[in-house]
Amino acid sequence: MTVLKRYVLRLFISLKYITANVVDRNNGRIVATSSTVEHAIKNSLECGRSCNAKAATIVGEVLAMRLKVEGLEQGQGRGIHVDVNKEVEKKGFKNRTKVWAVVNALKNNGVKVVLEDNEDNPSQPSY
């Protein structure tokens, strides 16, 4: 059974900023975004020269609120897909806590997150 991945979480992590986007793969459009670049988030943080897992958690919480406003916290029944292993591999091993902080913040705020594990069975996501 093939699972359609309409909404996918994409993360961008630099030394100073964290950005989380939920992308609609049918249209290629960003449906919700949150970033430490935004003044409201940046002013509430004490990042200094680098953002930590606390900043990533706040980015995840803001993204969850924006998904709820849009009515997409369930991903139209299919959930928001994220391949954590792929994100950690792309961002580097040192950023794994930031990746997990965003994912856990989404889950803790009521967003249906579908974790994918491509190593065991690529067609069966884990919930």
Salt bridges, closest charged atoms under 4 A:
ASP24 OD1 - ARG6 NE 3.02
GLU38 OE1 - ARG66 NH2 2.71
GLU87 OE2 - ARG10 NH1 3.57
GLU87 OE1 - LYS91 NZ 2.95
GLU116 OE1 - LYS5 NZ 3.37
GLU116 OE2 - HIS81 ND1 2.88
